[in-house]
């Protein structure tokens, strides 16, 4: 995960702002055959679209900062 994600999280918390993050789930297995694979891009878009239609539940912290009980583990 990009360090920018963690910096933005820390900035939002410092300002007292809410933080919402969407990312590709760990279980997603990219099957791309070339650098820009249209079919794979469509499959990834459909995954995101289907999540949104179901009422996507935003992640409130970057991966690794939340334990299994959804409690923030670290304060930046």
C-alpha positions in Angstrom: 0.0 0.0 0.0 1.3 3.4 -0.8 2.7 5.6 1.9 0.4 8.4 0.6 -2.6 6.4 1.9 -1.2 6.4 5.4 -0.2 10.1 5.2 -3.7 11.1 4.1 -5.2 9.0 6.9 -3.0 10.7 9.4 -3.8 14.2 8.0 -7.6 13.4 8.1 -7.3 12.3 11.7 -5.3 15.3 12.7 -7.9 17.6 11.2 -10.8 15.6 12.8 -12.1 14.6 9.4 -13.8 11.3 8.5 -11.7 8.9 6.4 -13.2 6.6 3.7 -11.1 4.2 1.6 -12.0 1.7 -1.1 -9.5 -0.7 -2.4 -9.3 -4.0 -4.3 -10.0 -6.9 -2.0 -7.1 -9.2 -1.1 -8.9 -12.2 -2.7 -9.0 -10.6 -6.1 -6.8 -12.6 -8.5 -5.8 -10.5 -11.5 -5.7 -12.7 -14.6 -4.3 -10.1 -16.9 -2.5 -11.4 -20.0 -0.8 -8.2 -21.0 0.0 -4.8 -19.6 -3.4 -3.3 -20.5 -6.0 -6.1 -20.6 -9.5 -4.7 -21.4 -11.3 -7.8 -20.2 -9.5 -7.7 -16.9 -10.2 -4.0 -16.5 -13.9 -4.8 -17.2 -13.9 -7.5 -14.6 -12.3 -5.2 -12.0 -14.8 -2.4 -12.8 -17.7 -4.9 -12.4 -16.3 -5.9 -9.0 -16.3 -2.3 -7.8 -19.7 -1.6 -9.4 -21.3 -4.6 -7.8 -19.9 -3.6 -4.4 -21.3 0.0 -4.8 -24.7 -1.3 -5.8 -24.8 -3.4 -2.6 -24.0 -0.4 -0.5 -20.2 -0.5 -0.2 -19.0 -0.4 3.4 -16.1 2.1 3.4 -12.8 1.1 5.2 -12.2 3.7 7.9 -8.4 3.1 8.1 -5.7 1.8 5.7 -5.0 -1.9 5.7 -2.9 -3.0 8.6 -4.1 -0.3 11.0 -7.3 -2.2 12.0 -7.5 -5.5 13.8 -10.1 -8.2 13.4 -12.5 -6.5 15.8 -12.3 -3.3 13.6 -10.6 -1.4 16.3 -7.9 1.1 15.3 -4.6 -0.5 16.3 -2.3 2.4 15.8 -2.5 6.2 16.1 -0.5 8.1 13.6 
